[in-house]
Amino acid sequence: MNKTLQELMRTATQLTQSGRLNEATQAIQSALRGTAAVSVAPGPVNPWADAGSYLLPGAAMQMPSPWMLDGRASKVDARKPGAPDAGGGQFISGTHTHAALTCHFKLYIPPGRAGKAMPLVVMLHGCTQDPDDFAAGTAMNERAREQGFFVLYPQQSPDLNPSRCWNWFEHKHQERGRGEPALIASLTQAVIQQHGIDTRRVYIAGLSAGGAMAVIVAAAYPELFAAVGVHSGLPSGAASNVAEALMVMKSGQVGIVERAWGGRADAAAKALLEPPMPIPTIVFHGDQDQTVHPRNGEQVIAAALGAAAGAQDSHARPSGNARVEQGVSAQGRRYTRSTQHGDQGQALTEHWLVHGAGHAWSGGHASGSYTDASGPDATLEMLRFFFDHPKTRGNV
């Protein structure tokens, strides 16, 4: 470990111990952006200087009454867009409140939805990003218009994290019924209820800090999500403070899987009595990622397979028949794709290691930040994996 990293960890630890978590997080993110050898496409910079810019004109549409999740009241205030997009879809903005937390969000509504129960994909952006940036970089709305599904983009508040990172490394944001996981899950449930979503086909994905939070949310609410996609992210329970977060981001951590998909000790104890429901998981990670070590992607897969191995349903357990293939994207980027199947041949996990790629969405568009256009298309591959995995039990 170099001197700069040691000093940064010491400073972060001191700030954490003194309760100055926002300052500690901001310092780490600034240092990572300044030292990581990552090539990223320029994207829009919006430090929430004008939060109202996300609200499109129109009258508010409020649910008739608050509804409950985990015994707590939730409320959505959505706003109509000024006009449909070129393909007939709509990209609306709104706010959502659950317990003591409120977040802004954007929701893409595809055309031709009348009378149809469509799927929903929840997308969690990375640090410094926002829904517009993330939608542009992943081109998820374009795919939603073509294939017919909703896309929900919760937006992290700078009041919770000055760099707009999801707080995957804090205990209060790592469990069911608390913090950001509860906020995201309740927003998802509100969209399901308001728009008649097909509850068998609800999925969640994220990039970097968003990928780490996607794993946490899927693990905490397995009855809600049918599958999870993790791009350049980390396993659940990978860290419990800022200093640990920095360590695992830079090098991964051997033995982290014991805590993954369980979080804190109380959740782990409960898991002994009630094993976690296995969640089909697809991972993308660049093998030259200098911000989040690619070992973290391997550990996300290992954790998912560990949950599957402990499943009561034998058909959901890994068959031991892993398949590995080498390939090259249309733009010349090499990759290794590894899949693990269950007893009935269904894919439980899929791991794409993109060779030569850094901390960026594979196959993304340069109109968004943190994208790598030369890689295989993570958006299309995640959607293929998702729609191959509708829920067969435990529906909402």
Number of C-alpha atoms within 10 A of each C-alpha: 8 6 8 11 16 12 11 17 20 13 16 25 19 15 19 18 12 10 11 13 21 16 16 23 25 17 16 21 19 11 14 18 11 10 12 15 14 17 13 17 17 12 19 15 11 13 15 14 7 8 11 10 9 16 19 17 13 13 10 12 12 14 15 8 10 14 17 15 17 11 9 14 15 23 21 27 15 24 20 18 16 13 14 15 13 7 11 12 21 21 22 23 25 21 18 20 19 25 18 10 15 19 20 22 23 23 23 23 24 25 18 11 15 7 7 12 17 22 23 28 26 24 26 30 29 30 19 19 26 26 23 18 21 28 24 20 26 26 18 22 23 16 16 21 21 12 13 21 24 28 27 26 25 25 24 28 20 16 9 16 18 19 23 23 25 27 23 30 23 17 16 16 22 30 25 21 20 17 19 26 27 24 26 24 23 26 27 23 20 21 19 21 14 11 15 15 20 18 23 23 24 31 27 27 29 25 28 27 24 28 31 31 33 33 31 27 29 29 28 26 17 19 18 24 29 28 29 29 32 31 28 31 32 37 31 32 25 28 25 17 20 21 23 17 22 23 19 20 25 21 16 22 17 11 10 19 22 16 18 26 32 26 24 17 10 10 18 18 12 12 14 11 8 13 18 23 23 26 25 27 27 29 26 30 32 26 21 18 23 19 23 29 25 26 21 26 29 20 23 28 25 18 23 25 24 19 22 25 19 18 18 14 11 14 16 25 22 25 18 10 12 14 11 13 10 11 13 15 14 12 11 11 19 18 23 14 16 17 18 21 21 21 15 12 13 17 21 26 27 24 21 26 22 25 17 13 24 27 28 28 31 28 23 27 22 17 18 24 25 29 27 25 19 18 25 25 19 22 19 15 15 23 20 11 20 24 16 15 21 20 21 9 9 13 16 14
